Each structure stands twice: as C-alpha cells, then as structure tokens.
C-alpha cells in the first residue's frame, strides 16, 4: 500500500471538521509518526488519549525557549533599555579606573532606565540596577 493510499484512509476516518491536531493525533495513534515517542510507547498495542497527550506535550516543551532577552519576539534591541544596559556596564567597568566616566555612565543608565520604565519596556529595571552596582566601589572607598 502506498503512502498516498494510507494517508487517504487516515483522512477518511477523521471527522469533516477535524483540524491539524486531530490529524497529528491519529498519525501518532497509528504510529506513522514516532517522533517524541519512547520505546515502550512504540511497542504498546494501543495508545490511550493520555499517552498521546503526553507525547504531544513532550514535543511541545522540547522546543520552547526561555522568555528572556534572547526571545526577539518580546525584546527589541536598540531601545532605551539596551542603551541603559550598555551605559550601566560601562559605568561598572570604569568605576575603579576613571570615576568621571563611571559617573556619566551611571547617569545615562538611570536616565535610559527611567525612559524604559515610562515606555513599559521589558527589563527596564536592569540599567538602574547596573548604575547602583557601579556605586559600590565608592561605598567601600568612603566607608
């Protein structure tokens, strides 16, 4: 039997209003797709709905990314937060070497972080934190 014939038979068993999820479930049930299945699931005589849900859940979770700055759907480089982060890191690096640059960097980080917070940008608090961290060496010097 050809793949085209087998596919047509599977499609005929589905309801008329079936979606892609229903098709994938049926392909997993008939073991036409074994991606994400454990060996014992492949060997089982019949898969229950909970078995199929577990397989689909494993497949769904295997490609999810953490929701952080690497997720470019939420994070837009070049905004005020990015500028503030660069200024904050610069302030920390220059805190011991040349304090006037650190003061400028910390000021820029606070201002950019404030703009980011006012625009409700993600992670806009980080530049403000970096500016505060750049002040730590002065606390040790003056304490």
C-alpha positions as CSV (number, residue, x, y, z in Angstrom):
1,X,0.0,0.0,0.0
2,X,1.4,3.4,-1.0
3,X,1.8,6.3,1.4
4,X,-0.8,8.3,-0.6
5,X,-3.4,5.5,-0.1
6,X,-2.6,5.1,3.6
7,X,-2.9,8.9,4.1
8,X,-6.2,8.9,2.3
9,X,-7.5,6.1,4.5
10,X,-6.5,8.0,7.6
11,X,-8.1,11.2,6.3
12,X,-11.3,9.3,5.6
13,X,-11.5,8.2,9.3
14,X,-11.3,11.8,10.6
15,X,-14.4,13.9,11.1
16,X,-15.2,16.6,8.5
17,X,-14.4,19.4,10.9
18,X,-11.1,17.8,12.1
19,X,-8.1,20.1,12.4
20,X,-4.3,19.6,12.2
21,X,-4.1,18.5,15.8
22,X,-6.6,15.7,15.1
23,X,-4.6,14.5,12.1
24,X,-1.4,14.5,14.2
25,X,-3.1,12.6,17.0
26,X,-4.3,9.9,14.5
27,X,-0.8,9.7,12.9
28,X,0.7,9.1,16.4
29,X,-2.0,6.6,17.3
30,X,-1.3,4.6,14.1
31,X,2.5,5.1,14.7
32,X,3.0,6.8,11.3
33,X,4.9,9.4,13.4
34,X,7.1,8.2,16.1
35,X,8.9,11.4,16.9
36,X,8.9,12.1,20.6
37,X,7.7,8.5,21.5
38,X,9.6,6.4,23.9
39,X,10.4,2.8,23.0
40,X,7.8,1.4,25.3
41,X,5.1,3.6,23.7
42,X,6.1,2.4,20.2
43,X,5.8,-1.2,21.4
44,X,2.3,-0.8,23.1
45,X,-0.6,-2.4,21.3
46,X,-2.7,0.7,21.6
47,X,-2.1,4.2,22.8
48,X,-4.6,5.9,25.1
49,X,-5.5,9.5,24.8
50,X,-3.4,10.3,27.9
51,X,-0.4,8.6,26.2
52,X,-0.9,10.7,23.1
53,X,-1.3,13.9,25.1
54,X,2.0,13.1,26.9
55,X,3.8,12.6,23.6
56,X,2.4,15.9,22.2
57,X,3.3,17.7,25.5
58,X,6.9,16.4,25.2
59,X,7.1,17.6,21.7
60,X,5.7,21.0,22.5
61,X,8.0,21.5,25.5
62,X,11.2,20.3,23.7
63,X,11.3,23.4,21.5
64,X,10.2,26.2,23.9
65,X,12.7,28.9,24.7
66,X,13.1,30.8,28.0
67,X,11.3,34.1,27.9
68,X,14.3,36.4,28.3
69,X,16.2,38.8,26.2
70,X,17.1,36.1,23.6
71,X,13.5,36.0,22.6
72,X,13.3,38.6,19.9
73,X,9.5,38.5,19.8
74,X,9.4,40.4,23.1
75,X,12.8,42.2,23.2
76,X,13.6,44.9,20.7
77,X,17.3,45.8,20.6
78,X,18.1,49.4,20.3
79,X,15.5,50.7,22.8
80,X,16.2,52.8,25.9
81,X,16.7,49.7,28.0
82,X,19.6,48.5,25.7
83,X,21.2,51.9,25.8
84,X,20.9,51.9,29.6
85,X,22.4,48.4,29.9
86,X,25.4,49.5,27.8
87,X,25.9,52.6,29.9
88,X,25.5,50.7,33.2
89,X,28.1,48.1,32.2
90,X,30.4,50.9,31.1
91,X,29.9,52.6,34.5
92,X,30.8,49.4,36.3
93,X,33.9,48.9,34.2
94,X,35.2,52.4,34.7
95,X,34.2,52.7,38.4
96,X,37.8,51.8,39.5
97,X,39.7,53.1,36.5
98,X,38.3,56.6,35.8
99,X,35.4,57.6,38.0
100,X,34.2,60.6,35.9
101,X,33.3,58.2,33.1
102,X,31.6,55.9,35.6
103,X,29.5,58.8,36.8
104,X,28.5,59.7,33.3
105,X,27.7,56.1,32.5
106,X,25.7,55.6,35.7
107,X,23.7,58.8,35.0
108,X,23.0,57.7,31.4
109,X,21.9,54.3,32.7
110,X,19.5,55.8,35.2
111,X,18.0,58.2,32.6
112,X,17.7,55.4,30.0
113,X,16.2,53.0,32.5
114,X,13.7,55.7,33.5
115,X,12.7,56.2,29.9
116,X,12.4,52.4,29.5
117,X,10.2,52.2,32.6
118,X,8.0,55.0,31.4
119,X,7.6,53.2,28.0
120,X,6.9,49.9,29.8
121,X,9.9,48.2,28.1
122,X,10.8,44.8,29.2
123,X,13.7,44.5,31.8
124,X,14.0,48.3,32.0
125,X,15.0,48.0,35.7
126,X,18.3,46.4,34.8
127,X,20.1,49.7,33.8
128,X,19.1,51.3,37.1
129,X,20.5,48.3,38.9
130,X,23.7,48.4,36.9
131,X,24.0,52.1,37.9
132,X,23.6,51.3,41.5
133,X,26.2,48.5,41.3
134,X,28.7,50.9,39.8
135,X,28.4,52.9,43.0
136,X,29.5,50.0,45.2
137,X,33.3,50.8,44.9
138,X,32.6,54.3,46.2
139,X,30.8,53.0,49.3
140,X,34.0,51.0,50.1
141,X,36.2,53.9,49.5
142,X,34.3,56.4,51.6
143,X,33.2,54.0,54.3
